[in-house]
Amino acid sequence: MQEPRARHSFQTDDKTLLPIADKVMAGERLSFDDGVALYRTGDILAVGWLANWVREKLHGNLTYFNVNRHINPTNVCVASCRLCAFGLKKGEAGTYTMALEEAWQTAASGYSEAVTEFHIVGGLHPDLPFEYFLDLVRGLKERFPKVHIKAFTMVEVAFLAKRAKLSIEDTLKRMKEAGVDSMPGGGAEIFADRVRHIICDHKIDGGEWLETARKAHKLGLRSNATTLYGHVENDEDRVDHILRLRAVQDDTGGFQTFIPLSFHPENTALEHIPKTTGMMDLRQIAVGRLLLDNFAHVKSYWQMVSPKLAQLSLRFGADDIDGTVIEEKIYHEAGATTPQGMRRADLVRLITEAGREPFERDTLYRAVTRSEDTFTVAV
C-alpha cells in the first residue's frame, strides 16, 4: 500500500486549518469545534487534501465497489416524513406491496451479473406481519445461498418489533436466524431533535436509532451508518450527528461504512429547499472521513451525487463508490436523475478514469473473484 503524501506539503491560506492538519497527521482525534471549522472554511481544497491523505493512509489507491441489487418490497408507510417522496399511505394511488414470489422474482431478475448482495429496505407497512419479512429473507437464502442479505434499517426494526410485540433484541435475533447477514444504515437522517421534529417526526428518535444499532452490533450484525444533509440542519447538527456515530463505533466497532446522503427535495414537503451543490457534497464526504477516525470506509453513493461527482470524491476522502444497484426507487421518487443501475464494467471505468484501482468486494469488504457468471469470496 502506498505511503501518504509528506506532511510538509499541506498548504492553506486559512490559518484555522493548520492546527487541525497537525492533529490529522499526528493521528489525533478531532473535536467538535474542529468539525465546525472544517464545515465553515472556504478552503475546500485543503479539507479535501487532508481527507485524501487519511484515505490514502488507510487504503492506498484502492477503491471498493460491489455488484448488488436493491429490493424495496413495499412503499406503503405509516410515517409522514417531510423528507420522503417514496412512502405512501395505504390506499393511495401508486402504492404497491410485493407478494413473496414477486420479490423473489425481482431478486432473480437482477442476478445476471452474479449479484453478491441484496439490499432490502421499504416502507413501514401497517398490515404486513413480521413473518412476511422473515419469509422474504428465508426465500432469498434458499434460492440464492451465496448472496449476502443486507436488510432492514434501524427504523424498520423498531417498527417491526412494536408490531410483533417483541423486544428489539428478539426482533434482531429472529431476523438473523432467518438469514439477515448485515444491515443498511438508512433512517439515521440527522440525530438532532430540532431537525428530526421537522423532517421525520414519525420515526424513532436519534437516540433510539443509535441504541438499535448498538444492539444489532452486539448480536454480531454489522451495519452501515448514514447522514442526510442539505435540508434544515446546520453545521453544528452535522458535526453532532457524526460524533454520535463515532461514539457508538468506539463501543461496538460494528459500523462498516459511513454514507453521506444528499437531500433530494423534489416531490417532498420540503421541495422549496434548493438542491445541494457539488461543494457541499464533497465537503460532507471529506469532513466525515476526517472526523470518523474509527470508521474503515467512507462511501460516495453515486446514485445520490452523480457518477461524475463520485469520481471527484475519490480524491476527497471516499474509498467506496457503492455498487451496480440495478434498480433504485427511493431517491428516484424524489427526482434523482442519475441512472437507476450501472453495469460492473461502468463502475470499473469510473474508478479507473479517476486514477484509482478498482477492488470488487462483498458486503464485508472481502475480495470477490469472478469467473464467467459466478463468483468466489476470499475468506
Long-range contacts (C-beta under 8 A, 24 or more apart in sequence): 1-59, 1-60, 2-56, 2-60, 2-61, 4-53, 4-54, 4-56, 4-57, 5-53, 5-56, 10-46, 10-49, 10-50, 10-53, 11-46, 12-43, 12-46, 13-43, 14-41, 14-42, 14-43, 14-46, 16-41, 17-41, 17-43, 17-46, 17-47, 17-50, 20-50, 20-290, 21-46, 21-50, 24-50, 24-53, 24-54, 24-290, 25-53, 27-293, 29-293, 30-290, 30-291, 30-293, 32-239, 32-240, 32-243, 34-291, 35-238, 35-239, 35-242, 35-243, 35-287, 35-290, 35-291, 36-235, 36-236, 36-239, 38-283, 38-286, 38-287, 38-290, 38-291, 39-235, 39-238, 39-239, 39-283, 39-287, 40-235, 44-279, 44-282, 44-283, 44-286, 47-283, 47-286, 47-287, 47-290, 47-316, 48-282, 48-286, 48-315, 48-316, 48-317, 50-286, 50-290, 51-285, 51-286, 51-287, 51-289, 51-290, 51-316, 51-317, 52-315, 52-316, 52-317, 54-289, 54-290, 54-293, 54-317, 55-289, 55-298, 55-317, 55-318, 55-319, 58-296, 58-319, 59-319, 60-357, 61-355, 61-356, 61-357, 62-319, 62-356, 62-357, 62-359, 63-314, 63-318, 63-319, 63-320, 63-321, 63-351, 63-354, 63-356, 63-357, 63-358, 63-359, 64-297, 64-319, 64-320, 64-321, 64-359, 64-360, 64-361, 64-365, 65-320, 65-321, 65-322, 65-323, 65-344, 65-347, 65-348, 65-351, 65-358, 65-359, 65-360, 65-361, 66-116, 66-117, 66-322, 66-323, 66-324, 66-360, 66-361, 66-362, 66-363, 66-368, 67-113, 67-114, 67-115, 67-116, 67-117, 67-323, 67-324, 67-344, 67-360, 67-368, 67-375, 68-115, 68-116, 68-117, 68-118, 68-119, 68-322, 68-323, 68-324, 68-325, 68-326, 68-363, 69-107, 69-110, 69-111, 69-115, 69-117, 69-118, 69-119, 69-324, 69-325, 69-326, 69-327, 70-119, 70-120, 70-121, 70-325, 70-326, 70-327, 70-328, 70-329, 71-103, 71-106, 71-107, 71-118, 71-119, 71-120, 72-120, 72-121, 72-122, 72-329, 72-330, 73-97, 73-98, 73-103, 73-120, 73-122, 73-133, 73-136, 74-98, 74-122, 74-123, 74-125, 74-128, 75-122, 75-123, 75-329, 75-333, 76-123, 76-125, 76-126, 77-123, 77-124, 77-125, 78-123, 78-124, 78-125, 78-126, 78-159, 78-202, 79-123, 79-124, 79-200, 79-202, 79-203, 80-202, 81-199, 81-200, 81-201, 81-202, 81-203, 82-198, 82-199, 82-200, 82-268, 82-269, 82-270, 83-189, 83-199, 83-200, 83-228, 83-231, 83-263, 83-268, 83-269, 83-270, 84-200, 84-268, 84-330, 84-334, 85-264, 85-266, 85-267, 85-268, 85-333, 85-334, 85-335, 86-123, 86-329, 86-330, 86-333, 86-334, 87-123, 87-124, 88-123, 90-125, 90-126, 90-127, 97-125, 97-128, 100-132, 100-135, 100-136, 100-139, 103-136, 103-139, 103-140, 104-136, 104-139, 104-140, 104-143, 107-140, 107-143, 107-144, 108-143, 110-326, 110-327, 110-341, 111-144, 112-373, 113-324, 113-343, 113-344, 113-373, 114-370, 114-373, 114-374, 114-375, 115-144, 115-147, 115-324, 115-326, 116-146, 116-147, 116-148, 116-362, 116-363, 116-368, 116-375, 116-377, 117-147, 117-148, 117-149, 117-150, 117-323, 117-362, 117-363, 118-144, 118-147, 118-148, 118-149, 118-150, 118-151, 119-150, 119-151, 119-184, 119-325, 120-149, 120-150, 120-151, 120-152, 121-151, 121-152, 121-153, 121-156, 121-184, 121-186, 121-330, 122-156, 124-155, 124-156, 124-159, 129-163, 129-164, 130-160, 130-163, 130-164, 130-166, 130-171, 130-174, 133-160, 133-175, 134-174, 134-175, 134-178, 135-178, 137-175, 137-178, 137-179, 137-180, 138-178, 138-179, 140-179, 141-178, 141-179, 146-375, 146-377, 148-181, 148-182, 148-362, 148-363, 148-364, 149-179, 149-180, 149-181, 149-182, 150-180, 150-181, 150-182, 150-183, 150-184, 150-363, 151-175, 151-180, 151-183, 151-184, 152-180, 152-183, 152-184, 153-183, 153-184, 153-185, 153-186, 153-187, 154-183, 154-187, 154-188, 154-204, 154-208, 154-209, 154-212, 154-213, 154-216, 154-223, 155-186, 155-187, 155-203, 155-204, 155-209, 156-187, 157-183, 157-212, 157-216, 158-204, 158-208, 158-212, 168-211, 168-212, 168-215, 169-215, 169-219, 172-215, 172-216, 172-219, 172-221, 173-219, 175-221, 176-219, 176-220, 176-221, 180-221, 181-221, 181-363, 182-221, 182-222, 182-223, 182-256, 182-363, 182-364, 183-213, 183-216, 183-221, 183-222, 183-223, 183-224, 184-223, 184-224, 185-223, 185-224, 185-225, 185-226, 185-255, 185-257, 185-258, 185-259, 186-226, 187-226, 188-225, 188-226, 188-227, 188-228, 188-241, 188-245, 189-226, 189-227, 189-228, 190-227, 190-228, 190-229, 190-231, 190-233, 190-237, 190-238, 190-241, 191-237, 191-240, 191-241, 191-244, 192-233, 192-237, 192-240, 192-241, 194-237, 195-231, 195-232, 195-233, 195-237, 198-232, 199-228, 199-231, 199-232, 199-270, 206-241, 206-244, 210-244, 210-245, 210-248, 213-248, 213-252, 213-254, 213-255, 214-248, 214-251, 214-252, 214-254, 216-254, 217-248, 217-252, 217-253, 217-254, 217-255, 218-252, 218-254, 221-254, 222-254, 222-255, 222-256, 222-364, 223-254, 223-255, 223-256, 224-255, 224-256, 224-257, 224-258, 224-259, 224-299, 225-255, 225-257, 225-258, 225-259, 225-295, 226-258, 226-259, 226-260, 226-261, 227-258, 227-259, 227-260, 227-261, 227-284, 227-288, 228-261, 228-262, 228-263, 229-260, 229-261, 229-262, 229-263, 229-276, 229-280, 229-284, 230-262, 230-263, 230-273, 230-275, 230-276, 230-280, 231-263, 231-265, 231-270, 231-273, 232-270, 232-273, 238-284, 238-287, 239-287, 239-291, 242-287, 242-288, 242-291, 242-292, 243-291, 245-292, 245-295, 246-291, 246-292, 246-293, 246-294, 246-295, 249-292, 249-294, 249-295, 250-294, 253-294, 255-295, 256-295, 256-296, 256-297, 256-363, 256-364, 256-365, 257-295, 257-296, 257-297, 257-298, 257-299, 257-320, 258-288, 258-289, 258-292, 258-295, 258-297, 258-298, 258-299, 259-298, 259-299, 259-301, 260-284, 260-285, 260-288, 260-298, 260-300, 260-301, 261-301, 261-304, 262-304, 262-305, 264-304, 264-331, 264-334, 264-335, 264-336, 265-334, 265-335, 266-334, 266-335, 267-333, 267-334, 267-335, 268-334, 278-305, 278-309, 278-312, 281-305, 281-309, 281-313, 282-309, 282-312, 282-313, 282-316, 285-313, 285-316, 285-317, 285-318, 286-316, 286-317, 288-317, 289-316, 289-317, 289-318, 290-317, 296-365, 297-365, 302-338, 302-342, 302-350, 303-328, 303-331, 303-336, 303-338, 304-331, 304-336, 304-338, 306-338, 307-338, 307-339, 307-342, 307-346, 307-350, 310-350, 311-350, 311-351, 311-353, 311-354, 312-354, 314-351, 314-354, 314-355, 314-356, 315-354, 321-347, 321-350, 321-351, 323-347
